[in-house]
Amino acid sequence: MAATPPQTQLEQSHADAMTGVGAWLFRHRTIIPIPLALAILATPASRAQPSALVGAGAVLVALGEAIRLWSVRHIGAISRTRSDRLGPLVASGPFALVRNPLYVGNVALWVGFALSARLPWLAPVFVAILAFEYHAIVRWEERLLEERLGERYRTYTGQVPRWLPTTLHRGARRTRRDLDLAADSAFSAMPGFSWRETFYSERGTLIAIAVGYALLWLKAHGSWLGRLKP
């Protein structure tokens, strides 16, 4: 029996470590945003930054939340789980374009908040932090899904990229008819939400966005009042 090459063993060890980190981050992903929020609120903003930055940030936040709403409407309640409980494989809506649209939406949200806070240099920092966290989480999720769904999931991953739609880098046009995995007998259909159920499920995120902008306003308003004091 041939011995496993040292490089392969090292790669496997690294993959196992990353999967372990991903499992921990998945279970505690509710607290992941806290350091990012504290960084935004505690870092002084430069008044020299153009006001258009705030508008651009708001647009990006709205885009990120729109992606989340679209995703939640298709994936349903399983999007809120904190355990390794998995539902059927979802391959409709945004999940027919990328495998992790909720995480893509989250990155857009945080980059948008960094811009809205007039802290554009924080945007690439947030992207780097979230890229590591979500890479680890996705490695864990993919291992779990492949173990439980087998060839069905491998077929899905072979056709749908992790992060960017194929049309962005290959120019290929994917239609619902070309990738109708959810309707295929080999795939389970996840009961989607109505829009009312979707907004109800997303109420926590929507409230957090509103609170976030209120805190940004108070932060800016407080700094203006400070300048007015004798």
Rosetta blueprint (number, residue, H / E / L):
1 M L
2 A L
3 A L
4 T L
5 P L
6 P H
7 Q H
8 T H
9 Q H
10 L H
11 E H
12 Q H
13 S H
14 H H
15 A H
16 D H
17 A H
18 M H
19 T H
20 G H
21 V H
22 G H
23 A H
24 W H
25 L H
26 F H
27 R H
28 H L
29 R L
30 T L
31 I L
32 I L
33 P H
34 I H
35 P H
36 L H
37 A H
38 L H
39 A H
40 I H
41 L H
42 A H
43 T L
44 P L
45 A L
46 S L
47 R L
48 A L
49 Q L
50 P L
51 S L
52 A H
53 L H
54 V H
55 G H
56 A H
57 G H
58 A H
59 V H
60 L H
61 V H
62 A H
63 L H
64 G H
65 E H
66 A H
67 I H
68 R H
69 L H
70 W H
71 S H
72 V H
73 R H
74 H H
75 I H
76 G H
77 A H
78 I H
79 S H
80 R H
81 T L
82 R L
83 S L
84 D L
85 R L
86 L L
87 G L
88 P L
89 L L
90 V L
91 A L
92 S L
93 G H
94 P H
95 F H
96 A H
97 L L
98 V L
99 R L
100 N L
101 P H
102 L H
103 Y H
104 V H
105 G H
106 N H
107 V H
108 A H
109 L H
110 W H
111 V H
112 G H
113 F H
114 A H
115 L H
116 S H
117 A L
118 R L
119 L L
120 P L
121 W L
122 L H
123 A H
124 P H
125 V H
126 F H
127 V H
128 A H
129 I H
130 L H
131 A H
132 F H
133 E H
134 Y H
135 H H
136 A H
137 I H
138 V H
139 R H
140 W H
141 E H
142 E H
143 R H
144 L H
145 L H
146 E H
147 E H
148 R H
149 L H
150 G L
151 E H
152 R H
153 Y H
154 R H
155 T H
156 Y H
157 T H
158 G H
159 Q H
160 V L
161 P L
162 R L
163 W L
164 L L
165 P L
166 T H
167 T H
168 L H
169 H H
170 R L
171 G L
172 A L
173 R L
174 R L
175 T L
176 R L
177 R L
178 D L
179 L L
180 D L
181 L H
182 A H
183 A H
184 D L
185 S L
186 A L
187 F L
188 S L
189 A L
190 M L
191 P L
192 G L
193 F L
194 S L
195 W H
196 R H
197 E H
198 T H
199 F H
200 Y H
201 S H
202 E L
203 R H
204 G H
205 T H
206 L H
207 I H
208 A H
209 I H
210 A H
211 V H
212 G H
213 Y H
214 A H
215 L H
216 L H
217 W H
218 L H
219 K H
220 A H
221 H H
222 G H
223 S H
224 W H
225 L H
226 G H
227 R H
228 L H
229 K L
230 P L
